[in-house]
C-alpha cells in the first residue's frame, strides 16, 4: 500500500491519539511492514525499526546503523541506533511528545489478528510514560477499506463463486439421477477446475462435506480423508476465492444441498433458524448504516446468537458469526464476534464481511454464508441468499 500520511494524521486526530508507532523485528509485524510500504520479499530487516506517524508534524523513524536505509522510502527524519543504550535513548526521543500511541496490540489478545507487537516492546514504550492503545480501527481504515476497483473485484469473484456452486450442485444431481457413485473429493476436484476457468485463486480448495462431515465446521476433504456422497444426505459447499488480479479481494459463500427429493423437517427447521439469524444481522447492519449509528462487530454476532439461542440451538453454534474480507479471506477489519472474541472494532464504511451462522450435530451440520458490503449510506448483500436447503434428488 502507499502510505498517506495526511489521512493517517486525520484519523489519529479523530481518535484522540498522539501517534501511530509502527514497529517490526525480522518480519514479526506484517501489518506494520505493509503500512510502511515494504513490498513482500523486499528489503531484509533483521534489526528492530520504529516509525512514528504523529497526529501533527512530520513522521520520524528509528533504525539500526547497519540497516540505516530501510526507511528511506518514507517521509520524515531518521535517527540511527546501534548499542542497546542508544536504542533506549532513541526510543525516548522518538516518543518525547506522545502521551498515547497506537500499536499493533489488543488488550488481553482479544483480537489475535491485531496482536503483532510482543509484550516486551509494549513494556518498553509504557516505561517511557506512554499509553499504548490498539491500532485495530486504524488498521481497518488503511488496510480493510475497499476502493472502487476492490469492490468490483469482489462482485466479480462472488458471481464466479455462485456459478461454481450451481455447477457443483448440478454435477451432484446428474450423478444421483444416473445412479453413478460420487465422492466429496470428486466434487472438490471438479470445483477446483472451475476455479481455474473462472480466473479465481484461493488459499484452499473448497469444502465439500456430506452428512456427518458437515458437522465438522473445518472439515476439508483430502485424498486421505473423504467419503462417498450417499442418498438422503445433507451436502455443504463452502467456497472462497478472489480474482487473480492485483488488489483483488475475496468473496466467500456457503450453501446447503440435500441428496433427495424432499428435505426432512429436522434439517429444514434447523436451516430456517440460521437463515433468520443471518437475515437479522443484515437488517441490523443496514439500519445502523442508514441511521448513521456506530456499530461494533460484537453487536452483530450477539444479535444472531440470540436468535439461535431462542430456538434452542445456541449450544450447536460454535463459531463467530462472520469475519472481515480483504486481500486475504480473513481480512484485518472487524469480525462479527462476541463468542470466540469480543470484537469492539467498528464496522467501517467501505469494508466487507461474511455472515455465516451454522449449527453442528454429531450426524450432520448446516451453515449459510453470505457477504455484506458496508457502504456509506447502506449495506448491501453481494449475491443471492439461500432461503431453503436445495433439493438435489
C-alpha positions as CSV (number, residue, x, y, z in Angstrom):
1,X,0.0,0.0,0.0
2,X,1.0,3.7,-0.4
3,X,1.3,5.5,2.9
4,X,-1.0,8.5,3.0
5,X,0.4,10.4,6.0
6,X,-2.2,13.2,5.9
7,X,-5.0,10.6,6.0
8,X,-3.4,8.8,8.9
9,X,-2.9,12.0,10.8
10,X,-6.6,12.9,10.3
11,X,-7.6,9.5,11.6
12,X,-5.3,9.9,14.7
13,X,-6.8,13.3,15.5
14,X,-10.3,11.9,15.1
15,X,-9.5,9.1,17.6
16,X,-7.7,11.3,20.0
17,X,-4.3,9.7,19.6
18,X,-0.9,11.4,19.6
19,X,0.6,9.0,17.1
20,X,0.8,5.6,15.4
21,X,4.0,3.8,16.3
22,X,4.9,1.2,13.7
23,X,7.4,-1.5,14.9
24,X,8.9,-4.6,13.4
25,X,11.6,-7.1,14.1
26,X,12.6,-9.6,11.5
27,X,9.2,-9.6,9.9
28,X,7.3,-10.2,13.1
29,X,4.7,-7.5,12.3
30,X,3.4,-7.9,8.7
31,X,0.8,-5.2,9.3
32,X,3.5,-2.6,10.1
33,X,5.5,-3.7,7.1
34,X,2.5,-3.3,4.7
35,X,1.6,0.1,6.2
36,X,5.2,1.2,5.9
37,X,5.3,0.2,2.3
38,X,7.6,-2.8,2.4
39,X,6.9,-5.0,-0.6
40,X,6.8,-8.7,0.0
41,X,10.3,-10.0,0.0
42,X,11.9,-6.6,-0.3
43,X,14.5,-5.0,2.0
44,X,15.7,-7.5,4.6
45,X,15.2,-6.1,8.1
46,X,17.0,-8.2,10.7
47,X,17.1,-5.4,13.3
48,X,14.3,-3.5,15.1
49,X,12.9,-0.5,13.4
50,X,10.3,2.1,14.6
51,X,8.4,4.6,12.6
52,X,6.2,7.2,14.3
53,X,3.4,9.0,12.5
54,X,2.4,11.8,14.9
55,X,-1.0,13.4,14.9
56,X,0.7,16.6,13.9
57,X,4.1,17.3,12.4
58,X,6.4,15.2,10.2
59,X,6.9,11.5,10.8
60,X,10.2,10.2,12.2
61,X,11.9,6.9,12.3
62,X,14.5,4.9,14.3
63,X,16.7,2.4,12.5
64,X,19.7,0.3,13.2
65,X,23.0,1.7,11.9
66,X,23.7,-1.4,9.7
67,X,20.2,-1.1,8.1
68,X,20.2,2.7,8.0
69,X,18.4,3.0,4.6
70,X,15.5,0.7,5.4
71,X,13.0,3.6,6.0
72,X,14.4,5.9,3.4
73,X,11.3,5.4,1.2
74,X,9.2,7.0,3.9
75,X,8.9,10.7,4.6
76,X,10.4,12.3,7.7
77,X,13.7,12.3,9.6
78,X,15.5,9.1,10.6
79,X,17.7,8.5,13.7
80,X,20.2,5.7,13.9
81,X,21.0,3.5,16.8
82,X,23.4,0.6,17.4
83,X,24.2,-0.3,21.0
84,X,21.2,-1.0,23.3
85,X,21.7,2.2,25.2
86,X,21.4,4.2,22.0
87,X,18.2,2.3,21.2
88,X,16.7,3.2,24.6
89,X,17.7,6.9,24.1
90,X,16.4,6.9,20.5
91,X,13.0,5.5,21.5
92,X,12.7,8.0,24.3
93,X,13.4,10.8,21.9
94,X,11.1,9.4,19.3
95,X,8.2,9.4,21.8
96,X,9.1,12.6,23.7
97,X,5.9,14.4,22.8
98,X,3.5,11.5,22.9
99,X,1.1,10.6,25.7
100,X,-0.8,8.0,23.7
101,X,0.2,5.9,20.7
102,X,-1.5,3.2,18.7
103,X,0.4,-0.1,18.1
104,X,-0.5,-3.5,16.8
105,X,-1.7,-4.6,20.2
106,X,-5.0,-5.9,21.5
107,X,-5.8,-5.9,25.2
108,X,-5.7,-9.4,26.6
109,X,-5.1,-10.5,23.0
110,X,-8.8,-10.2,22.3
111,X,-8.2,-9.8,18.6
112,X,-5.3,-12.1,17.6
113,X,-5.2,-10.6,14.1
114,X,-4.2,-7.3,15.6
115,X,-1.8,-8.5,18.3
116,X,1.6,-8.4,16.5
117,X,3.8,-6.5,18.9
118,X,5.4,-8.5,21.6
119,X,4.8,-7.8,25.3
120,X,8.4,-6.7,25.9
121,X,8.2,-3.9,23.3
122,X,4.9,-2.7,24.8
123,X,6.6,-2.7,28.2
124,X,9.5,-0.6,26.8
125,X,7.0,2.0,25.4
126,X,5.0,2.1,28.6
127,X,8.1,2.6,30.7
128,X,8.5,5.9,28.9
129,X,5.1,7.0,30.3
130,X,3.3,6.5,27.0
131,X,-0.1,4.8,27.0
132,X,-0.4,2.2,24.3
133,X,-3.8,1.8,22.6
134,X,-4.9,-0.7,20.0
135,X,-4.4,0.2,16.3
136,X,-7.3,-2.0,15.3
137,X,-9.5,0.7,13.9
138,X,-6.6,2.4,12.2
139,X,-5.6,-0.9,10.5
140,X,-9.2,-1.1,9.2
141,X,-9.1,2.3,7.7
142,X,-5.8,1.8,5.9
143,X,-6.0,-2.0,5.1
144,X,-9.6,-3.1,5.2
145,X,-11.4,-0.4,3.3
146,X,-12.1,-1.2,-0.3
147,X,-11.7,1.2,-3.2
148,X,-13.9,1.0,-6.3
149,X,-11.6,-1.5,-8.0
150,X,-11.6,-3.8,-5.0
151,X,-15.4,-3.7,-4.7
152,X,-15.7,-4.5,-8.4
153,X,-13.3,-7.4,-7.9
154,X,-15.4,-8.7,-5.1
155,X,-18.6,-8.6,-7.1
156,X,-16.8,-10.5,-9.9
157,X,-15.5,-13.1,-7.5
158,X,-18.9,-13.5,-5.9
159,X,-20.5,-14.1,-9.3
160,X,-17.9,-16.7,-10.2
161,X,-18.4,-18.5,-6.8
162,X,-22.1,-18.7,-7.3
163,X,-21.7,-20.0,-10.8
164,X,-19.3,-22.7,-9.5
165,X,-21.7,-23.6,-6.6
166,X,-24.5,-24.1,-9.1
167,X,-22.4,-26.2,-11.4
168,X,-21.4,-28.3,-8.4
169,X,-25.0,-28.9,-7.3
170,X,-25.9,-29.8,-10.9
171,X,-22.9,-32.2,-11.0
172,X,-24.2,-34.0,-7.9
173,X,-27.8,-34.1,-9.2
174,X,-26.7,-35.7,-12.5
175,X,-24.8,-38.4,-10.7
176,X,-27.7,-39.0,-8.4
177,X,-30.1,-39.3,-11.4
178,X,-27.8,-41.6,-13.2
179,X,-27.1,-43.6,-10.1
180,X,-23.3,-43.1,-10.5
181,X,-21.1,-43.2,-7.5
182,X,-19.6,-39.9,-6.4
183,X,-17.3,-38.8,-3.6
184,X,-16.7,-35.5,-1.8
185,X,-13.2,-35.5,-3.4
186,X,-14.7,-35.9,-6.9
187,X,-16.8,-32.8,-6.4
188,X,-13.9,-30.8,-4.9
189,X,-11.7,-31.8,-7.9
190,X,-14.3,-30.6,-10.4
191,X,-14.8,-27.3,-8.5
192,X,-11.0,-26.7,-8.5
193,X,-11.1,-27.0,-12.3
194,X,-13.9,-24.5,-12.5
195,X,-11.9,-22.1,-10.2
196,X,-9.3,-22.1,-12.9
197,X,-11.8,-21.5,-15.6
198,X,-13.3,-18.5,-13.7
199,X,-9.8,-17.0,-13.1
200,X,-10.1,-17.4,-9.3
201,X,-7.3,-18.0,-6.8
202,X,-7.7,-19.1,-3.2
203,X,-5.6,-20.2,-0.2
204,X,-7.5,-23.6,-0.2
205,X,-9.6,-25.9,-2.2
206,X,-13.4,-25.7,-1.4
207,X,-15.1,-27.6,1.3
208,X,-17.4,-30.4,0.2
209,X,-18.9,-32.1,3.2
210,X,-21.6,-34.7,3.3
211,X,-23.8,-35.5,6.3
212,X,-21.6,-36.1,9.5
213,X,-18.7,-34.4,7.8
214,X,-20.8,-31.3,7.5
215,X,-21.0,-31.4,11.3
216,X,-17.3,-30.5,11.5
217,X,-17.0,-26.8,10.9
218,X,-13.5,-27.1,9.5
219,X,-13.7,-30.3,7.6
220,X,-11.9,-30.4,4.3
221,X,-11.9,-33.5,2.0
222,X,-8.4,-34.8,1.2
223,X,-7.2,-37.9,-0.6
224,X,-6.6,-39.5,2.8
225,X,-9.9,-38.4,4.3
226,X,-13.2,-38.3,2.3
227,X,-16.3,-40.3,1.8
228,X,-18.9,-41.2,-0.8
229,X,-21.9,-38.9,-1.1
230,X,-25.0,-41.1,-0.5
231,X,-28.7,-40.7,-1.0
232,X,-30.7,-38.7,1.6
233,X,-27.8,-36.7,2.9
234,X,-27.1,-33.0,3.5
235,X,-24.3,-31.6,1.5
236,X,-22.4,-28.5,2.5
237,X,-20.4,-26.4,-0.1
238,X,-18.1,-23.7,1.3
239,X,-16.0,-21.9,-1.3
240,X,-13.9,-18.8,-1.3
241,X,-11.7,-17.1,-3.8
242,X,-10.7,-13.8,-5.5
243,X,-9.8,-12.8,-9.0
244,X,-6.2,-13.3,-10.0
245,X,-5.6,-9.5,-10.3
246,X,-3.6,-7.1,-8.2
247,X,-5.5,-5.7,-5.3
248,X,-8.4,-8.1,-5.6
249,X,-10.4,-9.0,-2.6
250,X,-12.2,-12.2,-1.6
251,X,-15.7,-13.4,-1.7
252,X,-16.8,-16.4,0.5
253,X,-20.1,-18.3,0.4
254,X,-21.6,-21.5,1.9
255,X,-24.7,-23.2,0.5
256,X,-26.6,-26.4,1.5
257,X,-28.0,-29.2,-0.6
258,X,-29.8,-32.4,0.1
259,X,-29.4,-35.5,-2.0
260,X,-33.1,-36.4,-2.0
261,X,-36.4,-35.1,-3.3
262,X,-37.9,-33.7,0.0
263,X,-35.8,-32.2,2.7
264,X,-36.6,-33.7,6.1
265,X,-38.2,-31.5,8.7
266,X,-35.3,-31.8,11.1
267,X,-32.9,-30.3,8.5
268,X,-35.4,-27.7,7.2
269,X,-36.3,-26.4,10.6
270,X,-32.7,-26.0,11.7
271,X,-31.8,-24.2,8.5
272,X,-34.6,-21.7,9.0
273,X,-33.2,-20.8,12.4
274,X,-29.8,-19.9,11.0
275,X,-31.3,-18.3,7.9
276,X,-33.4,-16.0,10.1
277,X,-30.4,-15.2,12.3
278,X,-28.4,-14.3,9.2
279,X,-31.2,-12.0,7.9
280,X,-31.5,-10.3,11.3
281,X,-27.8,-9.5,11.1
282,X,-28.3,-7.9,7.6
283,X,-31.2,-5.9,8.9
284,X,-29.2,-4.7,12.0
285,X,-26.2,-3.5,9.9
286,X,-28.4,-1.9,7.3
287,X,-30.4,0.1,9.8
288,X,-27.3,1.2,11.6
289,X,-25.7,2.5,8.4
290,X,-28.8,4.2,7.2
291,X,-29.3,5.9,10.6
292,X,-25.6,6.9,10.9
293,X,-25.2,4.8,14.1
294,X,-21.8,3.3,15.1
295,X,-21.9,-0.4,15.2
296,X,-19.4,-2.8,16.7
297,X,-18.6,-6.3,15.4
298,X,-19.6,-8.0,18.6
299,X,-23.1,-6.5,18.4
300,X,-23.9,-8.2,15.1
301,X,-22.8,-11.6,16.5
302,X,-24.9,-11.1,19.6
303,X,-28.0,-10.4,17.5
304,X,-27.6,-13.6,15.5
305,X,-26.6,-15.7,18.6
306,X,-29.6,-14.5,20.5
307,X,-31.9,-15.7,17.7
308,X,-30.2,-19.1,17.6
309,X,-30.3,-19.4,21.4
310,X,-34.0,-18.6,21.4
311,X,-34.6,-21.6,19.1
312,X,-32.7,-23.9,21.5
313,X,-29.7,-24.4,19.2
314,X,-27.2,-22.0,20.7
315,X,-25.0,-24.8,22.0
316,X,-24.7,-26.0,18.4
317,X,-23.5,-22.6,17.1
318,X,-19.8,-23.0,18.0
319,X,-18.0,-20.2,16.0
320,X,-18.3,-16.5,15.4
321,X,-21.0,-15.1,13.1
322,X,-18.6,-13.7,10.5
323,X,-15.2,-12.3,9.5
324,X,-13.8,-9.4,7.6
325,X,-13.0,-9.9,3.9
326,X,-9.9,-8.5,2.2
327,X,-7.0,-9.4,0.1
328,X,-6.8,-12.4,2.5
329,X,-10.0,-14.3,3.1
330,X,-9.8,-13.4,6.8
331,X,-9.0,-9.7,6.5
332,X,-7.8,-7.2,9.0
333,X,-11.1,-5.5,9.6
334,X,-13.7,-6.0,12.3
335,X,-15.1,-9.6,12.7
336,X,-18.6,-10.3,13.7
337,X,-17.7,-11.9,17.0
338,X,-18.9,-12.0,20.6
339,X,-18.1,-15.6,21.0
340,X,-14.5,-16.5,20.2
341,X,-13.5,-12.9,21.0
342,X,-15.3,-9.7,22.0
343,X,-14.6,-7.6,18.9
344,X,-15.2,-4.0,19.7
345,X,-13.9,-2.7,16.4
346,X,-16.3,-0.6,14.4
347,X,-17.9,-1.7,11.2
348,X,-16.5,1.0,8.9
349,X,-17.9,2.2,5.5
350,X,-16.1,0.6,2.6
351,X,-15.5,-2.8,4.3
352,X,-16.9,-6.2,3.6
353,X,-17.8,-9.1,6.0
354,X,-19.2,-12.6,5.9
355,X,-22.4,-13.5,7.8
356,X,-22.3,-17.3,8.3
357,X,-24.2,-18.8,11.2
358,X,-24.2,-22.5,11.5
359,X,-25.3,-25.4,13.7
360,X,-23.4,-28.6,14.0
361,X,-24.5,-32.0,15.3
362,X,-22.8,-35.4,15.5
363,X,-24.6,-36.7,12.4
364,X,-24.9,-33.5,10.3
365,X,-24.2,-29.8,10.1
366,X,-25.7,-26.8,8.4
367,X,-24.3,-23.3,7.6
368,X,-25.4,-20.4,5.4
369,X,-22.9,-17.8,4.4
370,X,-23.4,-14.5,2.5
371,X,-21.2,-11.5,2.0
372,X,-22.2,-8.0,3.1
373,X,-20.6,-4.7,1.8
374,X,-20.9,-1.8,4.2
375,X,-21.4,1.4,2.2
376,X,-21.5,5.0,3.3
377,X,-25.3,5.1,3.0
378,X,-26.5,1.5,3.2
379,X,-25.3,-2.1,3.5
380,X,-25.7,-4.5,0.5
381,X,-25.7,-8.3,0.3
382,X,-23.4,-9.0,-2.7
383,X,-25.1,-12.1,-4.0
384,X,-28.2,-14.2,-3.6
385,X,-29.3,-15.5,-0.2
386,X,-30.2,-19.2,0.2
387,X,-33.8,-19.4,1.6
388,X,-34.1,-23.2,1.9
389,X,-31.9,-26.2,1.5
390,X,-31.6,-27.1,-2.2
391,X,-33.0,-30.5,-3.2
392,X,-30.6,-32.5,-5.4
393,X,-32.7,-35.5,-5.8
